[in-house]
């Protein structure tokens, strides 16, 4: 794809992209892979801005203050629930956005939801040069998953010898219910790189050791209790409360308090075959070991903790082992590898091309959890359990792209920039669940269940950006996609059954964008596009087996089909920019989990969702105070389920996890070349987790609450090589929820050395 930047293979130094004629111009730095010539909404942040203004412990923190975006990050190092939410997509829809790093896909389309988040751990904050976001499915170069946004991380590639070392520490005092604890995280990162003639290289390593707050609260509803049985032990310590639906329950203790140790290593190589042709290779390795511990509030008559069995709480009896284990610790051991190879030209002449391929492998992915005999498990004795093994899971991509400029370097009136290409993506899911006699150290035994399946997507696209006149620019594009699902299998202890027949469909998605430059200060833009988001492996091949029959599933799920449009007005002055964007989305056959029967919930198509909204974005510098930078945004979204034959109670309700209001603001003051102060705030309005909005109590475990959070950061450059930073996230200690509790007030300290 074409990128409007200065110089072939330009390097460091880029701040946020500049705008002109409705397009985005990258003033310096390595070019983003986003199609910046399309006249539509693109926002970005540079590595320098991240370092100065954000307490960034994970790569997703770079998106914290960008308009309409929210990453559901629950603790430092959150690897399995940090879903990206966009204008019309909530934190339960991970498959409705695309995240790349240097052109390598990090998004996980093996499923949709909290367990299928982008592989953020493959990028560390220290290696980020810039992050750019394309809002909406307005580029034909991206699949239907771009319906929400496309995020592109551009990481560093040196022009000369450079080295960096960073040490970080974070701590929070977490108080909730009967939990009062101090959680902390330690992080160390080192990078080194150089360029010699035609060859450049970069190597980065990172280790994170983090302990997060409890994420799950063991509970029993008051209505589940029965008449006490003689001889059952009476326990104390349970906390009375109300669940997300406002029903009385007992909170019994905590589980899934993660202690996470993550190791990251990345090697990048680049060789300039000619002055305008470069070959690049990236190898990423990420290891994650997680211990999810549990702690009971319950105490018997002798003051000992109680984790299992039959108990009496408040004159009613409860079974802590049924219908499921109240306390369930777990161990997770992951080792993933990423490869990316590309060859591309950057002549800025008549024709440029790129050939790129990537592969992401679950080299090792093991989850261990007990299934019974919890007292023995907590006493460190042998207890039975299950092992979930996802070895063989992963995805690959292949892209062949070209850019043709019939007028060559001339970008005057009548000039065209034509992008076209072929893409091929494949996803494979392999999950084997085995019984084990020792859930901590035992070998896998008899198969309990198995889930396997594959999807593949082959696409052709073309788009033409045409400078119609001095004031008008347009982009017209289209994407043809052929999707296939095959190899589905579900298994239990007795058998593995093929899942239906091969499923294949084809779709055509047109795109259009138009910009009118009213005068040097004002530009109007309009964009529209169709996006078809295909069902993931996890959504298709769900369910269970009873006898020889697969139940609780639908192998014929329809893809989500969305028409998304936006109208923008941008006003640019000598010291800032103001943008107002109206956005509209009409989605048919949205994929949501909902009740199939009174006892069974499964992914089904929701007939129609309508979304209208307004997004305001403002950036200003030296606004009355020299060296003061302001970045603010506010988003109003009215997203309503308008038709759902499978769940009539959801019609007319707010789309889950999409709040009506979101807002961010960042004020950064540079007192001197050495000292910078930043204060930022984030707001999100009322939202719901259920399609029928029946979860009215957001400030509860399993609830989704509003929030207002203030952050602060001070960065001090000690000398030419050394710098330090001290920050506080959630300075006002707001206690808020997204099913799980978010972190409370967290203090962050950093020390960095730059050669």
C-alpha positions, -999 to 999 in steps of 0.1 A, spaced: 0 0 0 11 36 -6 21 56 24 26 94 23 59 98 42 91 116 36 119 96 20 123 59 11 125 38 42 127 69 65 135 62 101 129 76 136 115 109 147 78 108 139 52 124 160 14 121 153 6 122 116 -2 156 100 -34 161 79 -40 178 46 -67 175 19 -85 150 41 -55 126 40 -28 118 66 9 126 60 35 109 81 61 135 85 90 112 94 97 78 108 91 43 94 59 44 73 27 29 88 11 0 69 -23 19 71 -36 34 38 -30 70 49 -40 84 15 -77 74 22 -97 105 33 -111 91 65 -105 91 102 -70 81 114 -57 89 148 -22 82 162 4 87 189 41 87 187 66 68 209 78 101 223 43 110 234 37 76 249 69 80 270 60 115 282 23 111 289 13 74 296 21 50 324 27 23 299 35 -12 312 19 -31 283 17 -22 246 -21 -18 248 -16 11 271 -6 32 241 -43 33 231 -55 44 265 -65 80 255 -73 77 218 -109 87 209 -136 60 214 -112 32 222 -110 11 254 -89 -19 262 -104 -40 290 -71 -45 308 -76 -59 343 -41 -60 356 -5 -55 344 3 -83 320 -34 -92 313 -30 -118 285 -65 -133 281 -91 -107 286 -77 -74 273 -102 -69 245 -102 -38 223 -136 -19 223 -143 6 195 -172 30 186 -199 4 180 -183 -27 194 -179 -37 231 -153 -55 250 -170 -88 242 -163 -85 205 -126 -91 200 -132 -102 164 -145 -68 154 -111 -51 153 -77 -57 137 -43 -53 155 -10 -54 136 27 -50 146 49 -41 116 24 -57 93 21 -89 113 -14 -98 125 -17 -99 163 -55 -103 165 -67 -137 175 -96 -149 152 -98 -184 167 -128 -171 187 -146 -139 197 -146 -127 232 -124 -124 263 -104 -155 257 -93 -144 222 -75 -111 227 -48 -97 205 -13 -110 214 -3 -77 230 27 -94 246 45 -96 213 51 -58 215 67 -40 244 61 -3 251 98 5 248 101 -6 212 70 14 199 79 41 175 43 50 166 7 36 168 -19 46 142 -56 37 142 -79 36 112 -115 39 124 -140 18 105 -140 -6 75 -132 20 49 -101 4 33 -105 -25 9 -71 -37 21 -86 -52 53 -110 -80 60 -144 -75 76 -128 -77 111 -119 -41 104 -155 -30 111 -144 -14 144 -109 -3 138 -74 -12 125 -45 -7 149 -10 -6 135 20 -7 158 52 5 142 83 -5 161 118 8 161 145 1 135 177 20 142 198 42 119 229 39 141 240 21 172 215 25 201 207 8 233 180 12 259 174 -3 294 142 3 314 132 -8 349 97 -4 362 78 -10 393 40 -7 400 20 -13 432 -16 -10 442 -35 -12 476 -66 -33 467 -95 -32 492 -128 -49 483 -153 -69 504 -130 -88 528 -99 -86 507 -72 -61 517 -39 -66 500 -9 -50 484 -3 -61 448 29 -53 428 46 -57 395 82 -56 384 94 -51 349 128 -50 331 134 -44 294 165 -40 273 170 -32 236 199 -28 213 202 -22 176 224 -9 149 226 -2 112 257 -8 91 254 0 54 225 -20 39 219 -41 70 200 -32 102 191 -52 132 171 -48 165 169 -70 195 145 -65 225 140 -86 256 115 -80 284 105 -97 317 74 -89 337 66 -104 372 32 -92 382 6 -100 409 -28 -88 402 -59 -83 423 -86 -110 426 -106 -113 395 -133 -138 404 -154 -140 436 -167 -173 448 -204 -170 455 -237 -186 462 -271 -170 457 -292 -167 488 -320 -186 470 -298 -216 465 -296 -223 502 -317 -250 517 -330 -261 552 -300 -268 574 -290 -305 579 -279 -316 613 -242 -321 615 -232 -297 587 -205 -272 599 -215 -236 605 -191 -212 589 -186 -175 593 -169 -148 571 -193 -147 541 -200 -112 528 -236 -103 520 -242 -85 487 -262 -83 455 -252 -97 421 -253 -79 388 -290 -86 385 -297 -72 419 -303 -105 436 -290 -113 471 -260 -135 473 -231 -145 495 -195 -137 485 -174 -165 498 -139 -156 488 -116 -149 458 -102 -170 431 -81 -162 399 -57 -139 417 -30 -141 390 7 -142 396 21 -137 361 56 -141 349 61 -131 312 92 -132 291 94 -116 257 121 -116 231 121 -102 196 147 -101 168 142 -79 137 165 -79 107 163 -57 76 185 -57 45 183 -31 17 186 -52 -15 186 -19 -34 181 17 -23 144 12 -27 139 -25 -20 140 -39 15 137 -74 30 127 -77 66 123 -106 91 108 -106 125 110 -134 151 90 -129 183 88 -153 213 65 -149 243 64 -171 274 37 -167 301 35 -187 333 4 -179 355 -7 -191 389 -43 -183 396 -47 -187 433 -78 -187 455 -85 -175 491 -116 -183 512 -134 -158 534 -151 -187 552 -139 -200 586 -149 -229 606 -154 -230 644 -116 -233 649 -108 -204 626 -95 -226 597 -103 -216 561 -131 -236 544 -129 -243 506 -152 -272 499 -179 -294 512 -213 -288 527 -216 -257 550 -242 -236 568 -242 -198 561 -267 -176 577 -290 -205 588 -291 -219 553 -271 -248 539 -249 -247 507 -227 -271 488 -194 -255 478 -187 -283 453 -220 -281 433 -233 -270 408 -196 -261 403 -165 -256 424 -168 -224 444 -130 -222 445 -110 -231 415 -73 -223 413 -54 -229 380 -20 -229 364 -14 -217 329 19 -223 309 21 -206 275 49 -204 249 41 -187 216 62 -179 186 57 -154 158 74 -151 124 71 -124 98 89 -120 65 84 -93 39 100 -79 8 88 -45 -5 98 -16 -26 94 21 -17 103 40 -49 74 65 -48 75 61 -85 50 45 -109 49 11 -92 57 -3 -57 49 -38 -44 51 -59 -12 52 -96 -5 46 -104 32 39 -136 51 35 -143 88 28 -172 112 17 -174 148 21 -207 167 8 -219 200 40 -238 205 29 -247 241 -4 -238 257 -14 -257 288 -41 -249 314 -43 -270 346 -73 -269 370 -87 -292 398 -121 -307 394 -127 -322 429 -111 -328 463 -104 -291 468 -92 -295 505 -64 -317 493 -56 -293 465 -52 -264 489 -32 -285 514 -7 -292 486 -18 -328 483 -26 -347 452 -60 -338 437 -76 -348 405 -82 -323 377 -80 -316 340 -54 -304 316 -64 -283 285 -37 -285 258 -39 -262 227 -7 -274 210 -11 -270 172 -33 -240 174 -24 -208 154 -28 -188 122 -9 -177 92 -12 -149 67 1 -142 31 -2 -108 14 8 -97 -21 1 -60 -26 9 -35 -53 6 3 -57 3 19 -91 7 56 -97 0 62 -134 14 98 -131 44 86 -111 56 110 -85 32 137 -96 4 140 -71 -14 169 -88 -49 173 -100 -61 142 -117 -35 119 -102 -45 84 -91 -30 61 -65 -43 26 -71 -38 -1 -45 -45 -38 -52 -36 -72 -38 -43 -108 -29 -45 -121 7 -48 -155 22 -54 -162 59 -58 -195 77 -68 -203 113 -65 -237 131 -79 -246 165 -67 -277 184 -80 -282 219 -76 -315 239 -90 -317 275 -77 -347 295 -83 -360 330 -53 -362 353 -48 -378 387 -27 -348 398 -39 -314 385 -6 -297 394 21 -322 382 3 -352 367 5 -364 331 -26 -362 309 -48 -393 311 -81 -402 295 -96 -378 271 -125 -357 285 -133 -336 254 -118 -323 222 -125 -294 199 -109 -290 165 -116 -268 134 -102 -246 107 -112 -215 88 -96 -200 57 -101 -167 40 -89 -157 5 -94 -122 -7 -88 -99 -37 -90 -61 -33 -85 -29 -52 -90 8 -44 -83 40 -63 -75 73 -46 -81 101 -71 -73 138 -68 -104 150 -87 -95 187 -84 -75 210 -61 -103 206 -35 -118 172 -40 -103 138 -33 -120 104 -34 -112 68 -28 -133 40 -44 -126 4 -35 -139 -31 -33 -130 -64 -17 -140 -99 -27 -137 -126 -1 -141 -164 -2 -144 -179 32 -143 -216 42 -148 -236 74 -137 -272 75 -123 -300 97 -147 -294 126 -146 -321 153 -161 -324 187 -152 -352 211 -160 -366 245 -144 -395 264 -159 -421 241 -156 -407 206 -147 -378 183 -175 -369 159 -170 -348 126 -188 -315 128 -211 -312 99 -199 -305 63 -174 -281 49 -189 -246 48 -180 -221 21 -193 -186 12 -183 -156 -9 -189 -119 -3 -183 -86 -21 -177 -54 0 -176 -20 -17 -159 10 0 -160 48 -7 -145 79 8 -147 115 -3 -130 147 10 -137 184 2 -111 210 12 -133 241 18 -103 263 25 -68 258 41 -84 254 75 -115 233 69 -120 199 53 -152 178 50 -150 140 47 -175 112 41 -168 75 42 -189 44 38 -181 7 35 -195 -28 39 -178 -52 62 -185 -90 65 -171 -104 97 -169 -142 93 -177 -166 122 -146 -178 140 -136 -213 147 -147 -210 183 -181 -197 174 -187 -224 148 -173 -255 166 -188 -251 200 -211 -275 218 -210 -309 234 -218 -345 226 -247 -366 240 -245 -401 227 -236 -398 191 -252 -364 186 -237 -330 187 -259 -305 207 -258 -269 218 -243 -256 186 -250 -242 151 -226 -250 123 -246 -227 99 -240 -194 117 -243 -165 93 -215 -139 92 -220 -105 106 -227 -80 78 -223 -43 86 -227 -11 66 -207 16 84 -206 53 74 -191 85 89 -193 122 81 -165 144 94 -156 181 96 -120 190 105 -107 225 114 -70 230 115 -53 260 130 -17 270 137 -19 254 171 -43 226 169 -71 206 153 -108 201 160 -127 172 144 -164 163 147 -175 129 132 -210 115 129 -209 78 125 -236 52 116 -236 15 115 -263 -11 105 -254 -47 114 -273 -77 105 -268 -112 120 -245 -100 148 -229 -129 166 -238 -130 203 -241 -157 229 -277 -160 240 -300 -186 255 -310 -215 233 -331 -231 260 -337 -224 297 -304 -242 306 -283 -239 274 -266 -208 260 -248 -207 227 -237 -183 200 -266 -172 177 -273 -145 151 -289 -113 164 -310 -101 135 -302 -64 135 -284 -37 156 -285 0 148 -258 24 159 -257 62 156 -231 84 172 -210 115 174 -173 117 181 -154 149 190 -116 151 190 -95 182 199 -58 187 200 -41 220 209 -7 232 218 4 265 235 -32 273 243 -26 304 265 3 286 282 34 279 263 45 243 262 10 230 272 -5 203 250 -41 192 252 -58 162 237 -95 156 244 -122 135 229 -159 127 237 -181 101 221 -218 96 222 -231 63 209 -267 51 206 -265 14 198 -298 -5 200 -308 -41 192 -337 -35 167 -346 -72 158 -338 -105 174 -362 -134 168 -342 -156 192 -345 -133 222 -374 -109 220 -366 -93 254 -334 -78 239 -352 -57 212 -350 -20 220 -322 -26 244 -287 -11 244 -260 -32 227 -239 -50 254 -208 -33 266 -213 -2 244 -218 28 267 -237 59 255 -208 82 266 -171 80 266 -145 107 271 -108 112 275 -86 142 281 -48 146 284 -30 177 295 8 177 293 30 206 304 66 207 295 82 229 321 117 225 306 136 202 283 140 179 313 107 180 331 72 172 319 39 169 338 8 151 326 -27 148 340 -53 126 322 -89 115 327 -110 87 313 -148 84 315 -172 57 305 -210 58 310 -235 31 320 -233 -1 301 -247 -36 303 -233 -71 298 -266 -88 289 -286 -85 256 -318 -77 275 -299 -52 298 -312 -71 329 -279 -67 347 -288 -34 363 -262 -35 391 -230 -26 374 -210 -22 406 -208 -59 413 -189 -90 404 -201 -99 368 -214 -63 364 -203 -36 340 -201 -2 356 -196 34 346 -163 50 357 -143 82 360 -106 77 364 -78 103 368 -42 95 359 -10 115 365 26 112 353 58 132 359 88 125 337 123 139 344 153 137 322 183 134 345 210 139 319 218 129 283 213 92 290 192 88 321 155 96 327 129 87 354 92 88 357 67 86 385 30 81 378 -3 72 393 -32 54 375 -67 58 390 -55 86 413 -90 90 426 -92 53 435 -125 47 417 -138 12 422 -152 0 389 -160 -32 371 -161 -49 337 -173 -83 349 -141 -84 370 -129 -55 391 -105 -31 375 -73 -20 393 -75 5 421 -50 33 427 -17 22 412 16 39 417 42 34 388 79 42 389 103 39 360 141 44 354 155 44 319 189 45 302 193 55 266 226 52 248 
